[in-house]
Amino acid sequence: MPRRKCVPDVVTYRTLFDGLCRWTQFREAAIVLDEMLFKGYVPHTKSLNEFVCGLCREGNFELLSTVLSGLASRGEFCNEGIWNVLVSVVCKQEKLAAEPFKIFKALAVS
């Protein structure tokens, strides 16, 4: 897009983020999310919740922690859906509970 002097706007970024989340391309979605936040754009709540759910399903708590910390540092705080996902993961997945619990505790303090 930039080569054609077409600047992506909030709709472009949200569409990319939504699509990547639907196709379970969460690493790529994290890159798009980072660019969105850098430009001052915020994804739809549903897409962000889907993103968090997907990372939890994959057990990618390191990326999840990085993304949620980045959101918090930019003043974007977790919504009820994200909290519900984290609590659910902590309660259901005994083997993986340590990582989401660390994230949950870190977010509860901020």
WOFENSUL-V863928 format. One record per backbone hydrogen bond with DSSP energy under -1.0 kcal/mol. NH is the residue of the N-H (numbers start at 1). CO is the residue of the C=O. E is the energy in kcal/mol with one decimal. If there is no record, write none. Layout:
BEGIN
[[NH;CO;E] [NH;CO;E]]
END
This chain:
BEGIN
[[4;1;-1.0] [5;2;-1.8] [6;1;-2.3] [13;9;-2.4] [14;10;-2.7] [15;11;-2.4] [16;12;-2.5] [17;13;-2.8] [18;14;-2.9] [19;15;-2.5] [20;16;-2.7] [21;17;-2.2] [22;18;-2.4] [23;19;-1.9] [24;21;-1.5] [25;20;-3.1] [29;25;-2.2] [30;26;-2.0] [31;27;-1.4] [32;28;-2.2] [33;29;-2.8] [34;30;-2.2] [35;31;-2.1] [36;32;-2.7] [37;33;-2.8] [38;34;-2.2] [39;35;-1.8] [40;37;-1.1] [41;36;-3.0] [48;44;-2.3] [49;45;-2.5] [50;46;-2.3] [51;47;-2.4] [52;48;-2.3] [53;49;-2.7] [54;50;-2.5] [55;51;-2.3] [56;52;-2.2] [57;53;-2.7] [58;54;-2.2] [60;55;-2.4] [61;59;-1.6] [64;60;-1.9] [65;61;-2.5] [66;62;-2.1] [67;63;-2.8] [68;64;-2.8] [69;65;-2.3] [70;66;-2.2] [71;67;-2.4] [72;68;-2.4] [73;69;-2.5] [74;70;-1.1] [75;72;-1.5] [76;71;-2.7] [83;79;-2.0] [84;80;-2.5] [85;81;-2.1] [86;82;-2.5] [87;83;-2.6] [88;84;-2.5] [89;85;-2.6] [90;86;-2.4] [91;87;-2.3] [92;88;-2.5] [93;89;-2.2] [100;96;-1.1] [101;97;-1.9] [102;98;-2.0] [103;99;-2.1] [104;100;-3.1] [105;101;-2.8] [106;102;-2.5] [107;103;-2.5] [108;104;-2.1] [109;105;-1.5] [110;106;-1.3]]
END
